[in-house]
Amino acid sequence: MLLRVMMTQAAHFEGKCVIITGGGTGIGAASARAFAEDGARVLVVGRTEARLKETAAGHERIRTLAADVDDQDAPRLIVERALEEFGRIDVLVNNAAVTGFVALDGLERDTVRAQLGTNLLAPVFLTQAALGALKETRGVVVNVSSAGSLGRRAWPQNSVYGMAKVALDFLTRTWAVELAPRGIRCVGVAPGVVDTGLGVRAGMPEEAYRDFLEQVAGQIPSGRVGRPEEIAWWIVQLARPEAAYANGTVLAVDGALSVV
């Protein structure tokens, strides 16, 4: 019986192709493995080849592409590689993100441009480049934003990251309406505080990052921070055919932090 259930689950994405940006760590890596385990062939994109290989280790369905999504040629390169490898694109997960903890008076133009390039412009132009392939498969775009930028919340020292995520949620709603006539769905997942190591990669000392997670956990009604696998589960669910009536929604997965 268990084998039968596992085989049924694996059929959800059998023969389908998923592109995931920011696939070398955290939510992107967890999502790549979750899709592969559900039958999909996955192209993970990231800037560090070694991390991408760690994501793909033990998963023959996962292919890697080292690329900076903010590069001008990246959208074309990513779409072409996916079509070369798999012949189709069924799901695009815009997950890549960079951040930096700086107040307004410390912001530098190059830093702001870098964050907006990866967090906002890259999803715009990669989705644009994939439209033709997504139309053929009646595909799905999943934008990964942040529960920290929902509603009327402030985010001191993370304003640029936050404003990009607010804009990404707006794009999710707008693209859902624009692309529905082509058979393409667009949904969003807004994670809360998740232990992905993003703070450390942004320059926060490891000990300070752990202190931050512990402090925030005390403010979350669920009593803890999230795990990448928990966010990946929702990304996969929203991309499944059974979720076809979900369109334009942004789902907060944050242990209820955004509603207190």
C-alpha positions as protocol buffer text, in pm:
chain_id: "A"
residue {
  index: 1
  type: MET
  ca { x: 0 y: 0 z: 0 }
}
residue {
  index: 2
  type: LEU
  ca { x: 280 y: 244 z: 90 }
}
residue {
  index: 3
  type: LEU
  ca { x: 456 y: 177 z: -241 }
}
residue {
  index: 4
  type: ARG
  ca { x: 132 y: 244 z: -429 }
}
residue {
  index: 5
  type: VAL
  ca { x: 89 y: 578 z: -250 }
}
residue {
  index: 6
  type: MET
  ca { x: 448 y: 676 z: -324 }
}
residue {
  index: 7
  type: MET
  ca { x: 407 y: 591 z: -692 }
}
residue {
  index: 8
  type: THR
  ca { x: 87 y: 796 z: -709 }
}
residue {
  index: 9
  type: GLN
  ca { x: 260 y: 1094 z: -554 }
}
residue {
  index: 10
  type: ALA
  ca { x: 555 y: 1067 z: -792 }
}
residue {
  index: 11
  type: ALA
  ca { x: 316 y: 1096 z: -1088 }
}
residue {
  index: 12
  type: HIS
  ca { x: 219 y: 1455 z: -1008 }
}
residue {
  index: 13
  type: PHE
  ca { x: 510 y: 1600 z: -1207 }
}
residue {
  index: 14
  type: GLU
  ca { x: 617 y: 1299 z: -1410 }
}
residue {
  index: 15
  type: GLY
  ca { x: 751 y: 1420 z: -1745 }
}
residue {
  index: 16
  type: LYS
  ca { x: 737 y: 1786 z: -1642 }
}
residue {
  index: 17
  type: CYS
  ca { x: 1016 y: 2042 z: -1610 }
}
residue {
  index: 18
  type: VAL
  ca { x: 1072 y: 2288 z: -1327 }
}
residue {
  index: 19
  type: ILE
  ca { x: 1316 y: 2580 z: -1318 }
}
residue {
  index: 20
  type: ILE
  ca { x: 1422 y: 2703 z: -975 }
}
residue {
  index: 21
  type: THR
  ca { x: 1646 y: 3006 z: -924 }
}
residue {
  index: 22
  type: GLY
  ca { x: 1850 y: 3039 z: -609 }
}
residue {
  index: 23
  type: GLY
  ca { x: 1867 y: 2661 z: -605 }
}
residue {
  index: 24
  type: GLY
  ca { x: 2198 y: 2616 z: -429 }
}
residue {
  index: 25
  type: THR
  ca { x: 2080 y: 2670 z: -73 }
}
residue {
  index: 26
  type: GLY
  ca { x: 1781 y: 2701 z: 156 }
}
residue {
  index: 27
  type: ILE
  ca { x: 1431 y: 2710 z: 14 }
}
residue {
  index: 28
  type: GLY
  ca { x: 1550 y: 2675 z: -345 }
}
residue {
  index: 29
  type: ALA
  ca { x: 1751 y: 2361 z: -274 }
}
residue {
  index: 30
  type: ALA
  ca { x: 1470 y: 2209 z: -68 }
}
residue {
  index: 31
  type: SER
  ca { x: 1219 y: 2288 z: -343 }
}
residue {
  index: 32
  type: ALA
  ca { x: 1437 y: 2130 z: -610 }
}
residue {
  index: 33
  type: ARG
  ca { x: 1458 y: 1806 z: -415 }
}
residue {
  index: 34
  type: ALA
  ca { x: 1085 y: 1811 z: -337 }
}
residue {
  index: 35
  type: PHE
  ca { x: 991 y: 1854 z: -703 }
}
residue {
  index: 36
  type: ALA
  ca { x: 1237 y: 1583 z: -810 }
}
residue {
  index: 37
  type: GLU
  ca { x: 1093 y: 1343 z: -553 }
}
residue {
  index: 38
  type: ASP
  ca { x: 750 y: 1423 z: -694 }
}
residue {
  index: 39
  type: GLY
  ca { x: 856 y: 1313 z: -1043 }
}
residue {
  index: 40
  type: ALA
  ca { x: 976 y: 1640 z: -1198 }
}
residue {
  index: 41
  type: ARG
  ca { x: 1292 y: 1706 z: -1391 }
}
residue {
  index: 42
  type: VAL
  ca { x: 1449 y: 2014 z: -1237 }
}
residue {
  index: 43
  type: LEU
  ca { x: 1696 y: 2278 z: -1351 }
}
residue {
  index: 44
  type: VAL
  ca { x: 1847 y: 2456 z: -1052 }
}
residue {
  index: 45
  type: VAL
  ca { x: 2012 y: 2791 z: -1116 }
}
residue {
  index: 46
  type: GLY
  ca { x: 2256 y: 2968 z: -888 }
}
residue {
  index: 47
  type: ARG
  ca { x: 2583 y: 3154 z: -882 }
}
residue {
  index: 48
  type: THR
  ca { x: 2790 y: 2885 z: -710 }
}
residue {
  index: 49
  type: GLU
  ca { x: 2846 y: 2557 z: -892 }
}
residue {
  index: 50
  type: ALA
  ca { x: 2958 y: 2373 z: -579 }
}
residue {
  index: 51
  type: ARG
  ca { x: 2637 y: 2452 z: -394 }
}
residue {
  index: 52
  type: LEU
  ca { x: 2427 y: 2352 z: -693 }
}
residue {
  index: 53
  type: LYS
  ca { x: 2604 y: 2017 z: -702 }
}
residue {
  index: 54
  type: GLU
  ca { x: 2518 y: 1969 z: -335 }
}
residue {
  index: 55
  type: THR
  ca { x: 2152 y: 2028 z: -421 }
}
residue {
  index: 56
  type: ALA
  ca { x: 2165 y: 1776 z: -705 }
}
residue {
  index: 57
  type: ALA
  ca { x: 2361 y: 1510 z: -517 }
}
residue {
  index: 58
  type: GLY
  ca { x: 2166 y: 1186 z: -512 }
}
residue {
  index: 59
  type: HIS
  ca { x: 1891 y: 1322 z: -740 }
}
residue {
  index: 60
  type: GLU
  ca { x: 1935 y: 1213 z: -1101 }
}
residue {
  index: 61
  type: ARG
  ca { x: 1639 y: 1427 z: -1208 }
}
residue {
  index: 62
  type: ILE
  ca { x: 1815 y: 1752 z: -1109 }
}
residue {
  index: 63
  type: ARG
  ca { x: 2039 y: 1941 z: -1352 }
}
residue {
  index: 64
  type: THR
  ca { x: 2247 y: 2246 z: -1262 }
}
residue {
  index: 65
  type: LEU
  ca { x: 2328 y: 2577 z: -1427 }
}
residue {
  index: 66
  type: ALA
  ca { x: 2571 y: 2822 z: -1272 }
}
residue {
  index: 67
  type: ALA
  ca { x: 2451 y: 3170 z: -1366 }
}
residue {
  index: 68
  type: ASP
  ca { x: 2381 y: 3507 z: -1208 }
}
residue {
  index: 69
  type: VAL
  ca { x: 2011 y: 3575 z: -1266 }
}
residue {
  index: 70
  type: ASP
  ca { x: 2087 y: 3948 z: -1268 }
}
residue {
  index: 71
  type: ASP
  ca { x: 2301 y: 3919 z: -1582 }
}
residue {
  index: 72
  type: GLN
  ca { x: 2139 y: 4056 z: -1895 }
}
residue {
  index: 73
  type: ASP
  ca { x: 2175 y: 3729 z: -2087 }
}
residue {
  index: 74
  type: ALA
  ca { x: 2066 y: 3506 z: -1799 }
}
residue {
  index: 75
  type: PRO
  ca { x: 1694 y: 3479 z: -1890 }
}
residue {
  index: 76
  type: ARG
  ca { x: 1770 y: 3358 z: -2240 }
}
residue {
  index: 77
  type: LEU
  ca { x: 2044 y: 3124 z: -2118 }
}
residue {
  index: 78
  type: ILE
  ca { x: 1825 y: 2968 z: -1848 }
}
residue {
  index: 79
  type: VAL
  ca { x: 1527 y: 2912 z: -2075 }
}
residue {
  index: 80
  type: GLU
  ca { x: 1743 y: 2771 z: -2354 }
}
residue {
  index: 81
  type: ARG
  ca { x: 1916 y: 2530 z: -2116 }
}
residue {
  index: 82
  type: ALA
  ca { x: 1585 y: 2406 z: -1977 }
}
residue {
  index: 83
  type: LEU
  ca { x: 1448 y: 2346 z: -2325 }
}
residue {
  index: 84
  type: GLU
  ca { x: 1770 y: 2172 z: -2433 }
}
residue {
  index: 85
  type: GLU
  ca { x: 1766 y: 1945 z: -2129 }
}
residue {
  index: 86
  type: PHE
  ca { x: 1394 y: 1874 z: -2102 }
}
residue {
  index: 87
  type: GLY
  ca { x: 1215 y: 2011 z: -2409 }
}
residue {
  index: 88
  type: ARG
  ca { x: 956 y: 2201 z: -2205 }
}
residue {
  index: 89
  type: ILE
  ca { x: 897 y: 2428 z: -1906 }
}
residue {
  index: 90
  type: ASP
  ca { x: 602 y: 2359 z: -1675 }
}
residue {
  index: 91
  type: VAL
  ca { x: 692 y: 2548 z: -1359 }
}
residue {
  index: 92
  type: LEU
  ca { x: 913 y: 2850 z: -1297 }
}
residue {
  index: 93
  type: VAL
  ca { x: 1003 y: 2924 z: -934 }
}
residue {
  index: 94
  type: ASN
  ca { x: 1147 y: 3273 z: -892 }
}
residue {
  index: 95
  type: ASN
  ca { x: 1330 y: 3219 z: -564 }
}
residue {
  index: 96
  type: ALA
  ca { x: 1675 y: 3379 z: -594 }
}
residue {
  index: 97
  type: ALA
  ca { x: 1729 y: 3666 z: -351 }
}
residue {
  index: 98
  type: VAL
  ca { x: 2000 y: 3875 z: -191 }
}
residue {
  index: 99
  type: THR
  ca { x: 1971 y: 4100 z: 112 }
}
residue {
  index: 100
  type: GLY
  ca { x: 2170 y: 4333 z: 330 }
}
residue {
  index: 101
  type: PHE
  ca { x: 2100 y: 4482 z: 672 }
}
residue {
  index: 102
  type: VAL
  ca { x: 2156 y: 4856 z: 622 }
}
residue {
  index: 103
  type: ALA
  ca { x: 1958 y: 5159 z: 736 }
}
residue {
  index: 104
  type: LEU
  ca { x: 1865 y: 5437 z: 493 }
}
residue {
  index: 105
  type: ASP
  ca { x: 2164 y: 5658 z: 569 }
}
residue {
  index: 106
  type: GLY
  ca { x: 2403 y: 5371 z: 492 }
}
residue {
  index: 107
  type: LEU
  ca { x: 2261 y: 5261 z: 158 }
}
residue {
  index: 108
  type: GLU
  ca { x: 2486 y: 5277 z: -147 }
}
residue {
  index: 109
  type: ARG
  ca { x: 2360 y: 5297 z: -503 }
}
residue {
  index: 110
  type: ASP
  ca { x: 2541 y: 4984 z: -621 }
}
residue {
  index: 111
  type: THR
  ca { x: 2404 y: 4780 z: -331 }
}
residue {
  index: 112
  type: VAL
  ca { x: 2049 y: 4895 z: -399 }
}
residue {
  index: 113
  type: ARG
  ca { x: 2084 y: 4816 z: -768 }
}
residue {
  index: 114
  type: ALA
  ca { x: 2221 y: 4469 z: -690 }
}
residue {
  index: 115
  type: GLN
  ca { x: 1931 y: 4384 z: -461 }
}
residue {
  index: 116
  type: LEU
  ca { x: 1668 y: 4513 z: -702 }
}
residue {
  index: 117
  type: GLY
  ca { x: 1838 y: 4336 z: -991 }
}
residue {
  index: 118
  type: THR
  ca { x: 1828 y: 3993 z: -829 }
}
residue {
  index: 119
  type: ASN
  ca { x: 1510 y: 4024 z: -625 }
}
residue {
  index: 120
  type: LEU
  ca { x: 1286 y: 4205 z: -872 }
}
residue {
  index: 121
  type: LEU
  ca { x: 1425 y: 4258 z: -1223 }
}
residue {
  index: 122
  type: ALA
  ca { x: 1545 y: 3899 z: -1259 }
}
residue {
  index: 123
  type: PRO
  ca { x: 1196 y: 3752 z: -1199 }
}
residue {
  index: 124
  type: VAL
  ca { x: 1048 y: 4002 z: -1445 }
}
residue {
  index: 125
  type: PHE
  ca { x: 1275 y: 3917 z: -1733 }
}
residue {
  index: 126
  type: LEU
  ca { x: 1311 y: 3544 z: -1665 }
}
residue {
  index: 127
  type: THR
  ca { x: 934 y: 3507 z: -1655 }
}
residue {
  index: 128
  type: GLN
  ca { x: 910 y: 3710 z: -1975 }
}
residue {
  index: 129
  type: ALA
  ca { x: 1164 y: 3486 z: -2145 }
}
residue {
  index: 130
  type: ALA
  ca { x: 976 y: 3171 z: -2037 }
}
residue {
  index: 131
  type: LEU
  ca { x: 629 y: 3286 z: -2148 }
}
residue {
  index: 132
  type: GLY
  ca { x: 628 y: 3100 z: -2478 }
}
residue {
  index: 133
  type: ALA
  ca { x: 724 y: 2769 z: -2319 }
}
residue {
  index: 134
  type: LEU
  ca { x: 486 y: 2819 z: -2027 }
}
residue {
  index: 135
  type: LYS
  ca { x: 198 y: 2890 z: -2264 }
}
residue {
  index: 136
  type: GLU
  ca { x: 257 y: 2560 z: -2443 }
}
residue {
  index: 137
  type: THR
  ca { x: 235 y: 2364 z: -2118 }
}
residue {
  index: 138
  type: ARG
  ca { x: -26 y: 2584 z: -1944 }
}
residue {
  index: 139
  type: GLY
  ca { x: 240 y: 2628 z: -1682 }
}
residue {
  index: 140
  type: VAL
  ca { x: 278 y: 2790 z: -1343 }
}
residue {
  index: 141
  type: VAL
  ca { x: 493 y: 3074 z: -1209 }
}
residue {
  index: 142
  type: VAL
  ca { x: 567 y: 3069 z: -836 }
}
residue {
  index: 143
  type: ASN
  ca { x: 715 y: 3388 z: -692 }
}
residue {
  index: 144
  type: VAL
  ca { x: 883 y: 3354 z: -354 }
}
residue {
  index: 145
  type: SER
  ca { x: 846 y: 3679 z: -160 }
}
residue {
  index: 146
  type: SER
  ca { x: 842 y: 3735 z: 216 }
}
residue {
  index: 147
  type: ALA
  ca { x: 583 y: 3748 z: 493 }
}
residue {
  index: 148
  type: GLY
  ca { x: 794 y: 4024 z: 646 }
}
residue {
  index: 149
  type: SER
  ca { x: 674 y: 4268 z: 381 }
}
residue {
  index: 150
  type: LEU
  ca { x: 303 y: 4187 z: 392 }
}
residue {
  index: 151
  type: GLY
  ca { x: 36 y: 4438 z: 490 }
}
residue {
  index: 152
  type: ARG
  ca { x: 140 y: 4751 z: 678 }
}
residue {
  index: 153
  type: ARG
  ca { x: 451 y: 4608 z: 841 }
}
residue {
  index: 154
  type: ALA
  ca { x: 783 y: 4791 z: 857 }
}
residue {
  index: 155
  type: TRP
  ca { x: 1123 y: 4629 z: 818 }
}
residue {
  index: 156
  type: PRO
  ca { x: 1399 y: 4856 z: 954 }
}
residue {
  index: 157
  type: GLN
  ca { x: 1745 y: 4805 z: 800 }
}
residue {
  index: 158
  type: ASN
  ca { x: 1601 y: 4581 z: 529 }
}
residue {
  index: 159
  type: SER
  ca { x: 1402 y: 4835 z: 331 }
}
residue {
  index: 160
  type: VAL
  ca { x: 1535 y: 4756 z: -17 }
}
residue {
  index: 161
  type: TYR
  ca { x: 1483 y: 4382 z: 19 }
}
residue {
  index: 162
  type: GLY
  ca { x: 1137 y: 4445 z: 160 }
}
residue {
  index: 163
  type: MET
  ca { x: 1026 y: 4684 z: -114 }
}
residue {
  index: 164
  type: ALA
  ca { x: 1139 y: 4437 z: -380 }
}
residue {
  index: 165
  type: LYS
  ca { x: 929 y: 4165 z: -217 }
}
residue {
  index: 166
  type: VAL
  ca { x: 626 y: 4395 z: -197 }
}
residue {
  index: 167
  type: ALA
  ca { x: 668 y: 4463 z: -568 }
}
residue {
  index: 168
  type: LEU
  ca { x: 702 y: 4091 z: -640 }
}
residue {
  index: 169
  type: ASP
  ca { x: 367 y: 4027 z: -469 }
}
residue {
  index: 170
  type: PHE
  ca { x: 213 y: 4297 z: -688 }
}
residue {
  index: 171
  type: LEU
  ca { x: 359 y: 4128 z: -994 }
}
residue {
  index: 172
  type: THR
  ca { x: 209 y: 3797 z: -881 }
}
residue {
  index: 173
  type: ARG
  ca { x: -140 y: 3947 z: -872 }
}
residue {
  index: 174
  type: THR
  ca { x: -97 y: 4138 z: -1196 }
}
residue {
  index: 175
  type: TRP
  ca { x: 57 y: 3850 z: -1391 }
}
residue {
  index: 176
  type: ALA
  ca { x: -222 y: 3620 z: -1275 }
}
residue {
  index: 177
  type: VAL
  ca { x: -470 y: 3844 z: -1453 }
}
residue {
  index: 178
  type: GLU
  ca { x: -251 y: 3916 z: -1756 }
}
residue {
  index: 179
  type: LEU
  ca { x: -149 y: 3557 z: -1818 }
}
residue {
  index: 180
  type: ALA
  ca { x: -470 y: 3371 z: -1736 }
}
residue {
  index: 181
  type: PRO
  ca { x: -594 y: 3401 z: -2098 }
}
residue {
  index: 182
  type: ARG
  ca { x: -277 y: 3214 z: -2204 }
}
residue {
  index: 183
  type: GLY
  ca { x: -344 y: 2935 z: -1955 }
}
residue {
  index: 184
  type: ILE
  ca { x: -58 y: 3038 z: -1726 }
}
residue {
  index: 185
  type: ARG
  ca { x: -111 y: 3062 z: -1351 }
}
residue {
  index: 186
  type: CYS
  ca { x: 90 y: 3286 z: -1118 }
}
residue {
  index: 187
  type: VAL
  ca { x: 98 y: 3236 z: -742 }
}
residue {
  index: 188
  type: GLY
  ca { x: 322 y: 3344 z: -458 }
}
residue {
  index: 189
  type: VAL
  ca { x: 458 y: 3198 z: -137 }
}
residue {
  index: 190
  type: ALA
  ca { x: 561 y: 3443 z: 135 }
}
residue {
  index: 191
  type: PRO
  ca { x: 783 y: 3266 z: 389 }
}
residue {
  index: 192
  type: GLY
  ca { x: 830 y: 3400 z: 738 }
}
residue {
  index: 193
  type: VAL
  ca { x: 1156 y: 3365 z: 926 }
}
residue {
  index: 194
  type: VAL
  ca { x: 1318 y: 3048 z: 797 }
}
residue {
  index: 195
  type: ASP
  ca { x: 1656 y: 2907 z: 892 }
}
residue {
  index: 196
  type: THR
  ca { x: 1817 y: 2924 z: 548 }
}
residue {
  index: 197
  type: GLY
  ca { x: 2149 y: 3087 z: 640 }
}
residue {
  index: 198
  type: LEU
  ca { x: 2060 y: 3394 z: 431 }
}
residue {
  index: 199
  type: GLY
  ca { x: 2164 y: 3629 z: 709 }
}
residue {
  index: 200
  type: VAL
  ca { x: 2510 y: 3476 z: 727 }
}
residue {
  index: 201
  type: ARG
  ca { x: 2549 y: 3497 z: 350 }
}
residue {
  index: 202
  type: ALA
  ca { x: 2452 y: 3865 z: 378 }
}
residue {
  index: 203
  type: GLY
  ca { x: 2742 y: 3925 z: 617 }
}
residue {
  index: 204
  type: MET
  ca { x: 2592 y: 3859 z: 961 }
}
residue {
  index: 205
  type: PRO
  ca { x: 2825 y: 3666 z: 1196 }
}
residue {
  index: 206
  type: GLU
  ca { x: 2707 y: 3311 z: 1262 }
}
residue {
  index: 207
  type: GLU
  ca { x: 2657 y: 3371 z: 1634 }
}
residue {
  index: 208
  type: ALA
  ca { x: 2459 y: 3688 z: 1572 }
}
residue {
  index: 209
  type: TYR
  ca { x: 2243 y: 3505 z: 1319 }
}
residue {
  index: 210
  type: ARG
  ca { x: 2166 y: 3229 z: 1570 }
}
residue {
  index: 211
  type: ASP
  ca { x: 2082 y: 3489 z: 1832 }
}
residue {
  index: 212
  type: PHE
  ca { x: 1850 y: 3657 z: 1585 }
}
residue {
  index: 213
  type: LEU
  ca { x: 1667 y: 3333 z: 1509 }
}
residue {
  index: 214
  type: GLU
  ca { x: 1629 y: 3257 z: 1879 }
}
residue {
  index: 215
  type: GLN
  ca { x: 1496 y: 3605 z: 1951 }
}
residue {
  index: 216
  type: VAL
  ca { x: 1246 y: 3596 z: 1667 }
}
residue {
  index: 217
  type: ALA
  ca { x: 1128 y: 3247 z: 1759 }
}
residue {
  index: 218
  type: GLY
  ca { x: 1002 y: 3391 z: 2086 }
}
residue {
  index: 219
  type: GLN
  ca { x: 777 y: 3633 z: 1892 }
}
residue {
  index: 220
  type: ILE
  ca { x: 625 y: 3374 z: 1659 }
}
residue {
  index: 221
  type: PRO
  ca { x: 294 y: 3225 z: 1779 }
}
residue {
  index: 222
  type: SER
  ca { x: 407 y: 2881 z: 1660 }
}
residue {
  index: 223
  type: GLY
  ca { x: 710 y: 2913 z: 1888 }
}
residue {
  index: 224
  type: ARG
  ca { x: 985 y: 2849 z: 1633 }
}
residue {
  index: 225
  type: VAL
  ca { x: 1133 y: 2957 z: 1302 }
}
residue {
  index: 226
  type: GLY
  ca { x: 1058 y: 2764 z: 986 }
}
residue {
  index: 227
  type: ARG
  ca { x: 1255 y: 2504 z: 795 }
}
residue {
  index: 228
  type: PRO
  ca { x: 1326 y: 2526 z: 420 }
}
residue {
  index: 229
  type: GLU
  ca { x: 1146 y: 2196 z: 360 }
}
residue {
  index: 230
  type: GLU
  ca { x: 826 y: 2340 z: 506 }
}
residue {
  index: 231
  type: ILE
  ca { x: 824 y: 2624 z: 253 }
}
residue {
  index: 232
  type: ALA
  ca { x: 920 y: 2390 z: -31 }
}
residue {
  index: 233
  type: TRP
  ca { x: 616 y: 2174 z: 46 }
}
residue {
  index: 234
  type: TRP
  ca { x: 383 y: 2467 z: -17 }
}
residue {
  index: 235
  type: ILE
  ca { x: 564 y: 2569 z: -336 }
}
residue {
  index: 236
  type: VAL
  ca { x: 515 y: 2219 z: -473 }
}
residue {
  index: 237
  type: GLN
  ca { x: 150 y: 2206 z: -365 }
}
residue {
  index: 238
  type: LEU
  ca { x: 62 y: 2533 z: -535 }
}
residue {
  index: 239
  type: ALA
  ca { x: 227 y: 2417 z: -858 }
}
residue {
  index: 240
  type: ARG
  ca { x: 32 y: 2091 z: -875 }
}
residue {
  index: 241
  type: PRO
  ca { x: -257 y: 2047 z: -1121 }
}
residue {
  index: 242
  type: GLU
  ca { x: -494 y: 2000 z: -828 }
}
residue {
  index: 243
  type: ALA
  ca { x: -425 y: 2363 z: -731 }
}
residue {
  index: 244
  type: ALA
  ca { x: -538 y: 2493 z: -1070 }
}
residue {
  index: 245
  type: TYR
  ca { x: -800 y: 2727 z: -923 }
}
residue {
  index: 246
  type: ALA
  ca { x: -540 y: 2906 z: -710 }
}
residue {
  index: 247
  type: ASN
  ca { x: -430 y: 3205 z: -914 }
}
residue {
  index: 248
  type: GLY
  ca { x: -301 y: 3545 z: -804 }
}
residue {
  index: 249
  type: THR
  ca { x: -284 y: 3446 z: -439 }
}
residue {
  index: 250
  type: VAL
  ca { x: 16 y: 3501 z: -214 }
}
residue {
  index: 251
  type: LEU
  ca { x: 28 y: 3246 z: 66 }
}
residue {
  index: 252
  type: ALA
  ca { x: 196 y: 3346 z: 392 }
}
residue {
  index: 253
  type: VAL
  ca { x: 376 y: 3057 z: 563 }
}
residue {
  index: 254
  type: ASP
  ca { x: 517 y: 3213 z: 876 }
}
residue {
  index: 255
  type: GLY
  ca { x: 387 y: 3046 z: 1191 }
}
residue {
  index: 256
  type: ALA
  ca { x: 124 y: 3326 z: 1222 }
}
residue {
  index: 257
  type: LEU
  ca { x: 384 y: 3600 z: 1281 }
}
residue {
  index: 258
  type: SER
  ca { x: 228 y: 3830 z: 1021 }
}
residue {
  index: 259
  type: VAL
  ca { x: -114 y: 3828 z: 1186 }
}
residue {
  index: 260
  type: VAL
  ca { x: -15 y: 3924 z: 1541 }
}
